[in-house]
């Protein structure tokens, strides 16, 4: 009886092969996310630590992420500060070390050059970096008090993009953010101060839109969901018809600005972020982890074996305010579409 049953099942399988061809074979590893749009790498003296952490985090056995945007740490080198000023000559070296890591698999890793808007030679340094194998974009970070409306900052960025309009496929930008902090401190900030901060940030958003419109071949990825669902809503209202702006989610749900605690994977602002992402366009929301590999610098967190990535992906997987389809888009589909858009 059992032999007859097995023979029948084998026969059914053979018929299936004949009628429908070979059954689809799943990927050998199931990744938590298809694409991570925000991975930092920092370097020790001999680069050994970064290489080891990089290999561990991106191993297939780790099952974390299939493809990733790898950020050169050069963007933090800012000549205004003494420590960074001492490291000013190492900007090109760190871009090169990042390119070396990316070169391990250019079909899986995409490098972005670190650039700082205070560099007088930003165009020259960044253009040289974009000629390195696997380096396809630029990372910018605005610190507290910096403004994109500053004429010098804006012009350096604009000229760099103009010089590299075909090579700079991605601009990952941590926008200025006066409003999120004023809003968080609303117990001590006046309503006028909060309103003024939001106006300032919207002025910077207008400048971002100007760049996106002038350079349609570059995909602009706004980091950390602007640290404010209110600002995501503002950007949604302003960016109608602009198709080359994306928002990545890293740390937006896991900071004090989101009332987050490690004991509760939800908060009132989580629902507001979900609504804001929909207003902007859920198809343009990318997963990002803000994961660091290598040696921690500039007060960034230590490499934690990928726990930062796990935490950020968990905020999407277990998010009660996102549908299963929306979760799949953020963790998988949108990343695939983004990579297709940038032609990688």
VEXDREN-2710 file (C-alpha; in Angstrom, 1 decimal):
% VEXDREN-2710
k/r/px/py/pz
1/UNK/0.0/0.0/0.0
2/UNK/2.8/2.4/1.0
3/UNK/4.8/1.5/-2.1
4/UNK/1.8/2.2/-4.3
5/UNK/1.3/5.6/-2.7
6/UNK/4.9/6.6/-3.2
7/UNK/4.9/5.4/-6.8
8/UNK/1.8/7.5/-7.4
9/UNK/3.4/10.6/-5.8
10/UNK/6.5/10.2/-8.0
11/UNK/4.3/9.8/-11.1
12/UNK/2.4/13.0/-10.2
13/UNK/5.7/14.9/-9.7
14/UNK/7.0/13.8/-13.1
15/UNK/3.8/14.9/-14.8
16/UNK/4.1/18.3/-13.1
17/UNK/7.7/18.6/-14.5
18/UNK/6.5/17.7/-18.0
19/UNK/3.5/20.1/-17.9
20/UNK/5.0/23.1/-16.0
21/UNK/8.7/22.7/-16.2
22/UNK/11.1/22.6/-13.3
23/UNK/9.6/24.0/-10.1
24/UNK/10.9/27.4/-8.9
25/UNK/13.9/27.1/-6.6
26/UNK/13.9/29.5/-3.7
27/UNK/17.0/31.5/-2.9
28/UNK/19.4/29.4/-0.7
29/UNK/19.2/32.0/2.1
30/UNK/16.2/33.9/3.3
31/UNK/17.2/37.5/4.0
32/UNK/15.5/39.8/6.5
33/UNK/15.6/42.6/3.9
34/UNK/16.5/42.6/0.3
35/UNK/18.2/46.0/0.4
36/UNK/19.7/48.2/3.1
37/UNK/20.0/51.8/2.1
38/UNK/22.1/53.0/5.1
39/UNK/25.1/51.0/6.2
40/UNK/28.1/52.8/7.7
41/UNK/31.7/51.5/7.6
42/UNK/34.5/53.0/9.8
43/UNK/38.2/52.1/9.8
44/UNK/40.9/51.2/12.3
45/UNK/44.6/51.8/11.4
46/UNK/45.0/48.7/9.3
47/UNK/41.4/48.3/8.0
48/UNK/41.4/44.8/9.4
49/UNK/38.5/45.3/11.9
50/UNK/36.2/46.8/9.2
51/UNK/37.0/44.0/6.8
52/UNK/36.2/41.3/9.5
53/UNK/33.0/43.0/10.6
54/UNK/32.0/43.5/7.0
55/UNK/32.5/39.9/6.1
56/UNK/30.6/38.7/9.2
57/UNK/27.6/41.1/8.7
58/UNK/27.2/40.3/5.0
59/UNK/27.7/36.6/5.2
60/UNK/24.9/34.5/3.8
61/UNK/24.7/32.6/7.1
62/UNK/23.8/35.9/8.8
63/UNK/20.7/36.0/6.6
64/UNK/20.4/39.8/7.1
65/UNK/20.5/41.6/3.8
66/UNK/21.2/40.7/0.2
67/UNK/22.3/44.1/-1.2
68/UNK/23.4/47.3/0.5
69/UNK/24.4/50.9/0.1
70/UNK/27.9/51.2/1.8
71/UNK/28.7/54.7/3.2
72/UNK/32.3/56.0/3.2
73/UNK/33.0/57.7/6.5
74/UNK/34.8/60.7/4.8
75/UNK/31.6/62.8/5.2
76/UNK/32.3/63.3/8.9
77/UNK/35.7/64.9/8.3
78/UNK/34.8/68.5/8.8
79/UNK/37.7/71.0/9.0
80/UNK/35.7/73.2/11.5
81/UNK/36.7/70.7/14.3
82/UNK/40.2/70.1/15.4
83/UNK/39.9/66.3/15.5
84/UNK/38.4/66.1/12.1
85/UNK/40.8/68.8/10.8
86/UNK/43.7/66.5/11.8
87/UNK/42.1/63.8/9.6
88/UNK/41.5/66.1/6.7
89/UNK/44.2/64.4/4.5
90/UNK/42.5/61.0/5.0
91/UNK/39.3/61.8/3.1
92/UNK/40.5/60.2/-0.2
93/UNK/42.0/57.2/1.7
94/UNK/38.6/56.4/3.4
95/UNK/36.8/56.7/0.1
96/UNK/39.3/54.3/-1.4
97/UNK/39.0/51.8/1.5
98/UNK/35.3/51.8/1.1
99/UNK/35.6/51.2/-2.7
100/UNK/37.9/48.2/-1.8
101/UNK/35.1/46.6/0.3
102/UNK/32.5/47.3/-2.3
103/UNK/34.7/45.7/-5.0
104/UNK/34.3/42.3/-3.3
105/UNK/31.0/42.1/-5.0
106/UNK/29.8/45.1/-7.1
107/UNK/26.5/43.3/-7.9
108/UNK/25.7/43.2/-4.2
109/UNK/27.4/46.3/-2.7
110/UNK/27.0/49.9/-3.9
111/UNK/29.4/52.5/-2.5
112/UNK/28.6/56.2/-1.7
113/UNK/31.4/58.7/-1.4
114/UNK/31.6/60.7/1.8
115/UNK/31.3/64.5/1.2
116/UNK/31.1/67.4/3.5
117/UNK/29.4/70.7/2.6
118/UNK/32.1/72.7/4.3
119/UNK/34.9/71.4/2.1
120/UNK/36.2/74.1/-0.2
121/UNK/37.4/71.4/-2.6
122/UNK/34.3/69.2/-2.3
123/UNK/33.8/69.0/-6.1
124/UNK/37.4/67.8/-6.7
125/UNK/37.5/65.3/-3.9
126/UNK/34.1/63.8/-4.6
127/UNK/34.5/63.7/-8.3
128/UNK/37.7/61.7/-7.8
129/UNK/35.9/59.3/-5.5
130/UNK/33.1/58.7/-8.0
131/UNK/35.7/57.4/-10.5
132/UNK/36.5/54.5/-8.1
133/UNK/35.0/51.1/-9.0
134/UNK/31.6/50.5/-7.4
135/UNK/31.2/54.1/-6.1
136/UNK/27.9/55.3/-7.4
137/UNK/26.8/58.1/-5.2
138/UNK/27.3/60.7/-2.4
139/UNK/26.5/60.8/1.3
140/UNK/25.9/64.2/3.0
141/UNK/25.1/64.9/6.6
142/UNK/23.9/68.2/8.0
143/UNK/24.7/68.7/11.7
144/UNK/22.9/70.8/14.2
145/UNK/22.8/74.4/13.0
146/UNK/23.8/73.6/9.4
147/UNK/21.4/74.8/6.7
148/UNK/20.9/73.7/3.1
149/UNK/19.7/77.2/2.4
150/UNK/23.3/78.4/3.1
151/UNK/24.5/79.6/-0.3
152/UNK/27.9/78.1/0.0
153/UNK/26.6/74.7/1.1
154/UNK/24.0/74.6/-1.6
155/UNK/26.3/75.7/-4.3
156/UNK/29.0/73.1/-3.4
157/UNK/26.4/70.4/-3.6
158/UNK/24.9/71.7/-6.8
159/UNK/28.3/72.0/-8.5
160/UNK/29.3/68.5/-7.4
161/UNK/26.1/67.1/-8.9
162/UNK/26.6/69.1/-12.1
163/UNK/30.1/67.8/-12.5
164/UNK/29.0/64.2/-11.9
165/UNK/25.4/64.2/-13.3
166/UNK/25.8/60.8/-14.8
167/UNK/28.0/59.2/-12.1
168/UNK/26.2/60.3/-9.0
169/UNK/23.2/58.0/-9.2
170/UNK/22.4/58.4/-5.5
171/UNK/22.5/61.2/-3.0
172/UNK/21.9/60.0/0.5
173/UNK/21.2/63.1/2.6
174/UNK/20.7/63.5/6.4
175/UNK/18.8/66.8/6.2
176/UNK/19.0/69.7/8.7
177/UNK/16.5/69.2/11.5
178/UNK/15.7/72.1/13.8
179/UNK/12.0/71.1/14.1
180/UNK/12.2/67.5/15.4
181/UNK/14.3/68.6/18.4
182/UNK/12.2/71.7/19.1
183/UNK/9.1/69.5/18.9
184/UNK/10.6/66.9/21.3
185/UNK/11.5/69.7/23.7
186/UNK/8.0/71.1/23.5
187/UNK/7.7/71.0/27.3
188/UNK/10.3/73.8/27.4
189/UNK/10.1/75.3/23.9
190/UNK/7.4/77.8/23.1
191/UNK/4.8/77.2/20.3
192/UNK/6.4/80.1/18.4
193/UNK/9.9/78.4/18.6
194/UNK/8.4/75.1/17.4
195/UNK/6.6/76.9/14.5
196/UNK/9.7/78.8/13.5
197/UNK/11.8/75.6/13.5
198/UNK/9.3/73.9/11.2
199/UNK/9.4/76.9/8.8
200/UNK/13.2/76.7/8.8
201/UNK/13.2/73.0/7.9
202/UNK/10.7/73.6/5.2
203/UNK/13.0/76.2/3.6
204/UNK/15.7/73.5/3.5
205/UNK/13.2/71.0/2.0
206/UNK/12.5/73.6/-0.8
207/UNK/16.2/73.6/-1.6
208/UNK/16.3/69.8/-1.7
209/UNK/13.4/69.8/-4.2
210/UNK/15.3/72.4/-6.3
211/UNK/18.3/70.0/-6.5
212/UNK/16.0/67.0/-7.2
213/UNK/14.3/68.9/-10.1
214/UNK/17.6/70.1/-11.5
215/UNK/19.2/66.6/-11.4
216/UNK/16.5/64.1/-12.3
217/UNK/19.0/61.3/-13.0
218/UNK/20.1/61.3/-9.4
219/UNK/18.0/59.5/-6.9
220/UNK/17.7/61.5/-3.6
221/UNK/17.3/59.3/-0.5
222/UNK/16.3/61.3/2.6
223/UNK/17.7/59.6/5.7
224/UNK/15.9/58.8/8.9
225/UNK/12.5/59.8/7.6
226/UNK/13.5/63.4/8.4
227/UNK/13.3/62.4/12.1
228/UNK/9.7/63.8/12.0
229/UNK/6.5/62.4/10.6
230/UNK/5.4/66.1/10.4
231/UNK/8.3/66.8/8.0
232/UNK/7.5/63.7/6.0
233/UNK/4.0/65.1/5.5
234/UNK/5.4/68.5/4.5
235/UNK/7.7/66.9/2.0
236/UNK/4.8/64.8/0.6
237/UNK/2.8/68.0/0.1
238/UNK/5.7/69.7/-1.7
239/UNK/7.0/66.9/-3.9
240/UNK/4.0/66.1/-6.1
241/UNK/5.3/65.2/-9.5
242/UNK/8.9/64.8/-8.3
243/UNK/9.8/61.2/-8.9
244/UNK/13.4/60.9/-7.8
245/UNK/13.0/61.4/-4.0
246/UNK/12.9/58.4/-1.7
247/UNK/12.7/58.2/2.1
248/UNK/14.5/55.6/4.2
249/UNK/13.3/54.6/7.6
250/UNK/16.4/54.0/9.8
251/UNK/16.1/55.0/13.5
252/UNK/12.9/57.0/12.8
253/UNK/10.9/54.5/15.0
254/UNK/13.7/53.9/17.5
255/UNK/14.7/57.3/18.9
256/UNK/13.4/59.5/21.7
257/UNK/11.7/61.4/19.0
258/UNK/9.4/58.4/18.5
259/UNK/8.8/57.8/22.2
260/UNK/10.4/54.4/21.7
261/UNK/11.5/52.0/24.4
262/UNK/13.1/48.6/23.9
263/UNK/10.2/47.0/25.9
264/UNK/7.5/48.1/23.5
265/UNK/7.7/47.8/19.8
266/UNK/5.1/50.5/19.1
267/UNK/4.3/54.0/20.2
268/UNK/1.7/56.7/19.2
269/UNK/4.1/58.2/16.7
270/UNK/4.5/54.8/14.9
271/UNK/1.0/55.2/13.5
272/UNK/1.7/58.7/12.5
273/UNK/4.8/57.6/10.6
274/UNK/2.9/54.9/8.8
275/UNK/0.3/57.5/7.7
276/UNK/3.0/60.0/6.7
277/UNK/4.8/57.3/4.6
278/UNK/1.5/56.6/2.8
279/UNK/1.0/60.3/2.1
280/UNK/4.4/60.5/0.6
281/UNK/4.2/57.3/-1.4
282/UNK/4.6/53.9/0.3
283/UNK/6.3/52.7/-2.9
284/UNK/9.2/55.2/-2.3
285/UNK/9.9/54.1/1.3
286/UNK/13.2/52.2/1.6
287/UNK/14.5/50.1/4.5
288/UNK/17.6/51.4/6.2
289/UNK/19.3/50.2/9.3
290/UNK/22.0/52.8/10.2
291/UNK/24.2/49.7/11.0
292/UNK/27.8/50.4/11.6
293/UNK/30.6/47.9/10.7
294/UNK/34.2/48.5/11.7
295/UNK/35.6/50.8/14.4
296/UNK/33.2/53.2/16.1
297/UNK/34.1/56.8/15.6
298/UNK/32.6/60.2/16.3
299/UNK/30.3/59.0/19.0
300/UNK/28.6/56.4/16.8
301/UNK/27.6/53.1/18.4
302/UNK/30.0/50.2/18.5
303/UNK/29.7/47.4/16.0
304/UNK/27.1/45.1/17.7
305/UNK/27.2/42.0/15.4
306/UNK/24.2/43.3/13.4
307/UNK/21.8/44.0/16.3
308/UNK/21.1/47.5/15.0
309/UNK/20.0/46.0/11.7
310/UNK/17.8/43.4/13.6
311/UNK/16.2/46.2/15.7
312/UNK/15.4/48.3/12.7
313/UNK/14.0/45.4/10.7
314/UNK/11.9/44.3/13.7
315/UNK/10.2/47.7/13.8
316/UNK/8.8/47.0/10.3
317/UNK/8.1/43.3/10.7
318/UNK/6.2/43.7/14.0
319/UNK/4.7/47.1/13.2
320/UNK/0.9/47.0/13.9
321/UNK/0.2/50.0/11.8
322/UNK/1.5/48.6/8.5
323/UNK/-0.2/46.0/6.3
324/UNK/1.6/42.9/5.3
325/UNK/1.8/44.3/1.8
326/UNK/3.4/47.5/3.0
327/UNK/5.9/45.7/5.1
328/UNK/6.9/43.6/2.1
329/UNK/7.3/46.7/0.0
330/UNK/9.6/48.4/2.6
331/UNK/11.7/45.4/3.3
332/UNK/11.9/43.9/-0.2
333/UNK/10.0/45.2/-3.2
334/UNK/10.9/48.9/-3.0
335/UNK/14.6/48.0/-2.6
336/UNK/14.4/45.9/-5.8
337/UNK/12.8/48.7/-7.6
338/UNK/15.3/51.3/-6.4
339/UNK/18.2/49.2/-7.6
340/UNK/16.5/48.8/-11.0
341/UNK/16.0/52.5/-11.2
342/UNK/19.7/53.3/-10.6
343/UNK/20.6/50.6/-13.1
344/UNK/22.6/48.3/-10.9
END
